[in-house]
Amino acid sequence: MILKKQFAFVAILLSLFVVSHSASAEMLAADKLIRSTSEQVLKALEDQKELLKKDPSHVYKLVDEIILPHIDFAKMAKLALGKNWRKATAAQQKTFTAAFRKLLVRTYSKSLSEYTGQKLIYLPFRAKVDAKTVTVKTEIDQNSGFPIPINYSLFIKDNEWKVYDIKIDGLSLVTNYRGSFAKEIRAKGVAGLIKKLEDKNKQES
């Protein structure tokens, strides 16, 4: 259930997203909005460096303010469970989504605290004006070796852009979780998976 290190390391890039209130009008400027927002985020990390050293838990506030509003956790949770979503009761779906959300929050918070100034490269953004889903492509310059490609999947929900998946070096976040979750469900059922997530969240909170 543990993600590859690069997943945790670059999840900070999710903080580069900004909500768009005009689906088609803002679509063409999405890459510019991401660039502008990223500069604000990186500046906040730099400005609050000393505070984060003294109080590492402050990173949760940054995650709450910057990242969470732009992620559709319900869609991500459903995709992460895949066909097993239908096997869960409504109550289990709700509980799982909450536990999965907390798991991702911890991952993003860890990533923010580990960011050390890697250069972000924004690739050309192409999308139809009336597109309801888009992919924003970026790369992380590692200074040595090939850059790591990061592709973000977004869709429009209630006239806002929401992130529902991220691919790092071709590997999907939700697909990665889906495999480990399916294995746990085969062994202990949906209830067993939820308990494992909740126990893990308590241990690392």
Number of C-alpha atoms within 10 A of each C-alpha: 12 10 13 12 9 12 22 19 19 22 21 23 23 22 24 20 27 22 19 19 14 12 20 16 12 16 24 16 12 21 21 14 17 20 17 14 17 20 12 14 20 17 12 12 20 14 11 13 14 11 14 15 12 9 10 14 15 15 22 18 11 18 20 12 12 17 22 19 18 21 20 18 21 17 15 20 23 18 19 24 25 18 12 17 17 11 13 16 12 11 9 15 20 14 16 25 21 17 22 22 19 18 17 15 17 19 19 27 23 21 21 24 19 13 15 11 9 11 12 17 16 16 14 9 16 14 14 11 12 11 12 16 16 20 18 20 19 21 20 17 15 12 9 6 7 10 16 18 17 27 21 19 17 22 19 19 13 9 14 17 28 24 28 20 23 24 19 19 14 11 15 18 20 20 18 17 20 21 14 16 22 19 14 18 16 12 11 14 16 23 15 14 21 23 15 15 19 18 13 13 15 10 8 8 10
